[in-house]
Amino acid sequence: MPQAQVQWVLTLGWERALRQHFLFRRTPSLPGMQRLEGRPICTRPAMPDLSPGITLSSASVRLGGRLVLDGLSLVLTEGRIGILGRNGSGKTTLLRLLAGLIAPDSGQVRLDGFDPHSDRKAALGAIGILFQNPDHQILFPTVEEELAFGLAQQGLAQPQALARAGAVLAAEGRAHWAKAPVSTLSQGQRHYLCLLAVLLMHPRTILLDEPLAGLDLPTQTRLARRFAALPQRLITITHDPATLATADRVLWLEAGRIAADGPPDRVLPAFIAEMARIGEQDADADLTG
């Protein structure tokens, strides 16, 4: 890619810029690509090779002079982790911190033992993100170009990269997507395209940012089934407790601090009760800043 085009991509915002971090890892095969029709949503594969995980040690973040994350100390090793909180609780900032997009103002973050903010090369195969809005992640006009982009950056000639992208789509029963403009895909289909692009990078941990928000029920079901069958560690960031019922661990983030941390059957009822209590109050005129 010409340098000018690279610079253009990097000016599109942090979500699109993150795509650049996952474009230089060889991908001879795709894990978790088996067809999943007929499996229950809660089905999970065996996950014997999970990475060491993510450790936060007294990590704090300030944005615009405001303390957004306040001294978080966490060890995230489970296969399915949920981070739950209402709007303004610090979830998006925590996602950026875990991915290494920002550094803590104090404390430290370690992803599989290294600093993901300062060691971007090591982060390439360690972590991926599926953003809430797929249009913040997609860079190219056609489906095959979107999938071939990373392969070309790995050194494949463009014809080979396009051929491999086509093979991936064929394996997914979506060969007819190859030359389709991304703009013709539904939001759910664009989410699926972004998931394939993330899986091409073979990350050991995937961050899911409100992955089912704004999708119709059939699309939610299909994506949830696919997520459940992935062998990677999944960290789901959401305000919706229903999506975390089968998680191994749920963290409730409130005003930049951990309000509760434990199994879903303990954390979710407490969160729901507190949200109901807050909802009974006329408090939505308060400013967060």
ABEGO torsion letter per residue (X at the ends): XBAAAAAAAAAAEAAAAAAAAAAABBBABBBGABBABGBBAABBBBBAABBAEBBBBGBBBBBGGBBABBGBBBBBABABBBBBBBBGAGAAAAAAAAAGABBBABEBBBBGGBBAAABAAAAAAABBBBBABAAAABABABAAAAAAAAAAAAGBBAAAAAAAAAAAAAAAGAAAAAABBAAABBAAAAAAAAAAAAAAAGBABBBBBGAABGBBAAAAAAAAAAAAABABBBBBBBABAAAAAABABBBBBBGGBBABBEBAAAAAAAAAAAAAAAAABBAAABBAX
